[in-house]
């Protein structure tokens, strides 16, 4: 049943989807040595299924550390790859990311060279681009350190609901990623994208074997040869805006 998004009613609850969106960023907002900034999110209608798979992987491997791409090493690689396998073997799941070069003219023009404003605006674009007519999104975001007066959660909810003139975002809550496996998984994916950009553009040197092996497996699943170019299929949308006006 296709419900008109302006006429969603509680009595239609069986036709209304309430997916969870796990939102994270990679690239360190306020560090100039990290020119590429990526915001990404995993959207899934029933987090239970993937979360249970990850829990089983953790228990089997006696692995209770946080999984972050920046900390990926040989001892953590096999568990990280198993979690990646679980991701690609779970249905009703979507991933989207947006990468921008903080040195670009576009970044200066659209976001006033303000990475915190960019984070909020790009997050809104990702959520709006992944919102279907019969959906109300529940957003869990990594607790990125932002200026004291920043109202990320309030702005995201109010602006999107106002733009769509309906309840489109049920709520936004920022969490410490250490308490949520799907936020950590989002970090693995967007960290891979940022790392390959940094390596191929010569921003960093000294390649990590573990990180390269994880990226290789990620690319094999996507069927691509690089993460430095935009890519889209039914479940994945990796978008780059990094080519214009870079000094």
TAHU-V406178 format. One record per residue. SS is DSSP state (alpha for helix, beta for strand, coil for the rest). PSI is psi in whole degrees, -180 to 180 (none if undefined). OMEGA is omega in whole degrees, 0 to 359 (none if undefined). Layout:
ss-><SS:SS>
psi-><PSI:PSI>
omega-><OMEGA:OMEGA>
//
This chain:
ss-><coil:coil:coil:coil:alpha:alpha:alpha:coil:coil:alpha:alpha:alpha:alpha:alpha:alpha:coil:beta:coil:coil:beta:beta:beta:beta:beta:beta:beta:coil:coil:coil:coil:coil:coil:coil:coil:coil:beta:beta:beta:beta:beta:beta:beta:beta:beta:coil:coil:alpha:alpha:alpha:alpha:alpha:alpha:alpha:alpha:alpha:alpha:alpha:alpha:alpha:alpha:alpha:coil:coil:coil:coil:coil:coil:coil:alpha:alpha:alpha:coil:coil:alpha:alpha:alpha:alpha:alpha:alpha:alpha:alpha:alpha:alpha:alpha:alpha:alpha:alpha:alpha:coil:coil:coil:coil:beta:beta:beta:beta:beta:beta:beta:beta:beta:coil:coil:coil:alpha:alpha:alpha:alpha:alpha:alpha:alpha:coil:coil:coil:alpha:alpha:alpha:alpha:alpha:alpha:alpha:alpha:alpha:alpha:alpha:alpha:alpha:alpha:alpha:coil:coil:coil:coil:coil:beta:coil:beta:beta:beta:beta:beta:beta:coil:coil:coil:coil:coil:coil:coil:coil:coil:alpha:alpha:alpha:alpha:alpha:alpha:alpha:alpha:alpha:alpha:alpha:alpha:alpha:coil:coil:coil:coil:beta:beta:beta:beta:beta:beta:beta:coil:alpha:alpha:alpha:coil:alpha:alpha:alpha:alpha:alpha:alpha:alpha:alpha:alpha:alpha:alpha:alpha:alpha:alpha:alpha:alpha:alpha:alpha:alpha:alpha:coil:coil:coil:coil:coil:coil:coil:coil:alpha:alpha:alpha:alpha:alpha:alpha:alpha:alpha:alpha:alpha:alpha:alpha:alpha:alpha:coil:coil:coil:coil:coil:coil:coil:coil:beta:beta:coil:coil:coil:beta:beta:beta:beta:beta:beta:coil:coil:coil:coil:coil:coil>
psi-><126:108:137:125:-15:-8:32:131:152:-30:-15:25:-28:-22:-5:127:142:68:154:140:123:110:134:167:155:137:0:104:-42:22:118:-23:-7:83:-26:131:122:130:134:161:145:128:128:143:-31:88:-23:-46:-47:-38:-40:-37:-44:-40:-42:-43:-44:-47:-42:-40:2:47:110:9:161:140:108:142:-39:-24:6:126:-177:-34:-23:-11:-49:-39:-42:-40:-38:-39:-37:-42:-44:-40:-49:-5:18:134:169:51:139:148:136:145:157:124:135:150:119:-9:-6:157:-37:-43:-41:-41:-48:-29:10:33:25:104:-29:-39:-40:-42:-45:-45:-43:-38:-43:-44:-42:-44:-44:-38:-15:14:121:167:-40:30:147:117:144:119:124:119:149:144:70:136:119:167:151:-40:1:129:56:-53:-46:-44:-44:-51:-51:-42:-42:-43:-39:-42:-40:-8:43:175:98:-35:114:-36:160:129:129:134:155:122:-18:-18:2:120:-32:-28:-39:-38:-40:-41:-40:-42:-49:-29:-37:-43:-48:-41:-44:-36:-47:-39:-49:-27:3:21:-36:157:168:76:143:124:-46:-45:-41:-36:-40:-45:-41:-44:-41:-46:-35:-42:-39:-23:36:162:-12:152:6:1:152:146:144:135:-161:-38:-17:137:103:114:135:135:80:10:-17:135:32:126:none>
omega-><180:184:172:186:177:184:175:180:180:180:177:189:180:179:180:179:180:182:172:176:181:193:180:177:177:178:177:189:191:180:184:180:178:187:183:184:183:171:181:179:170:177:179:184:180:182:182:188:179:180:179:177:180:178:178:179:179:182:180:183:183:185:183:178:172:178:177:181:182:181:185:178:185:182:181:189:185:178:179:179:177:178:175:176:180:178:185:176:178:181:177:181:182:177:176:176:179:181:179:175:183:177:189:175:180:180:180:184:187:186:179:181:181:184:180:175:179:179:180:182:179:177:178:181:178:181:180:180:181:182:178:187:186:182:169:188:173:189:173:185:176:184:178:179:180:178:188:184:180:180:184:185:181:182:181:183:185:184:181:178:179:181:181:179:177:173:180:177:181:180:178:179:177:184:168:185:179:182:184:183:182:170:178:178:175:178:179:183:182:174:177:181:181:183:180:175:181:181:185:179:175:179:176:177:181:185:176:181:182:181:179:178:178:179:179:179:178:181:177:179:180:184:180:179:181:174:184:178:179:183:178:167:185:187:185:177:180:184:178:171:190:190:189:168:179:182:none>
//
